Amino acid sequence: MSALHGKPSRRWQEIALDAAIERDPVKLRSLTDELEQALDERDRQEPDPTGNARSQVSRLVSRKKAAENIHRSRVIIEQARRFVAQSQELVGESRRLQEKIAPDHMKSEKKKRRG
């Protein structure tokens, strides 16, 4: 059970698989948060059974890489959001310019045909 939500926790492997195929940035952000919590929970509940220092270091390195990947995912999500917002602004600006230019262009074409 998750202490935060009172519902059964998913294993971190399941969450990682879902995150690997998720395309929606909002859902991906949620999955990365859930993955981070699941890894924290795993580390609290499942200490290294061997007590081997090398194994503990390996686990810490693995955890650090996972945290770096989560951070990279968040950066990419934010970049994608900014790109979408900028694209929408450019489309709007393009439409406004077309509406402004089109009447003037039509007038000049008519003058060329008459002249």
Secondary structure, DSSP 4 states (H G I P E B T S, - for coil): --TTTSSPPPPHHHHHHHHHH---HHHHHHHHHHHHHHHHHHHHHS--TT--HHHHHHHHHHHHHHHHHHHHHHHHHHHHHHHHHHHHHHHHHHHHHHHHHHHHHHHHHHHHHH-
